[in-house]
Amino acid sequence: MIINFFKKMSFSLIYQKHMIPVSNEITNIVLSYVKVKTNGRPLEMAVDVGCGTGRYTLPLAPHFKKVLGLDISESQINVAKQMTLAKNVSYMVAPAENLPMKDASMDLVHAGLAAHFFTIDQFLDEAVRVLKTRGCLAFHGFEPPTELEYKNVSNNLSVVMSEVCDTLLHHTGKCADEMFYRYQNLFEAVPLKDKEQITDIPVKIQISIPEMIGFIQSVVGFQQFKEEDVKGAEQFLTSTEKRFREILGEEADFVRMNMPMKYYCVLACKH
C-alpha cells in the first residue's frame, strides 16, 4: 500500500523538509469558519487527523486550548514531536478510522492533505461522533500542479511540469482521483446537512529548481516509482532538473519560479 511510505523515517524527513509550504489561505478559511459556526465560544480542543509531521497542526495551536495531532505513522509523529515547541500541542499514533477521543469532545476535526488516504466512511463516522454540537469538520487538499511561470518561458516550463505531474500521478494510485475531483466524493459522503465545498482557492508558491526536485521526492507517487524502478526514478529526477535548467539558461541557479496552486476545502458543522 502506498500509505506505507509514510511509515519510513527516511520519507518522513523528506516530507517535512520538501513538501510545499503550508497554505495560510486555507488555514484562515478553516479558522474563520470555525469561529462563525461556534458563535465565538472559547475553543477548547482540535484534532488534526493524518497530521503527518505536524505542518498543519501547529497553525491551529494559537486558536485552541489544546490541539492533538494523530497519524498512523510513528515516524511522522516522531518528526512532528521534534519540530513542535508549542506546549498545548501533543501527538499520538492512531488511525483516522478509530479516533481515540470521547464522544462530543472536539470543537474541530481537521485533516490537511490527508483525507484521500482514509477509509472515508469510517473516518466520517468517527469525526461526527467526536464533534461537539456546533463543532466543525474541515479537510482540504490541492490539485496536482501543472503550471510554472517565469518571464517568457512559462509555456516551456509548464510542459515539463505537466509531464512531471503525469508521471507522479501514474504511480500514485486511486487516491489521486480524489485530488483531481477536488474531494467531490468526500464532500458528498459527509453525513452532515450543514456543509460546503470551496474550490479553486488560488495560492502562488515561489520555488527554485532544487526546491522543485525536493518537492517531487516528497510526493508518494515518486516514492512508489522509486520502489518499482530505482534507476528509472533517479534518471527521471536528473532529466527533469536538466530540462528546467536548459529552459532557464544562465539564470537557472538564481530563479524562483511561480507555481500557481489551486486548493479546495470541505467544511461542515454538526448541529
PyMOL commands that set and color helices and strands:
alter all, ss='L'
color gray80, all
select helices_A, chain A and resi 2-7+9-18+24-37+58-63+74-83+115-117+120-130+151-170+175-180+184-189+209-217+220-228+230-251
alter helices_A, ss='H'
color red, helices_A
select strands_A, chain A and resi 45-49+66-71+89-93+106-112+131-142+194-207+257-269
alter strands_A, ss='S'
color yellow, strands_A
deselect
rebuild
show_as cartoon
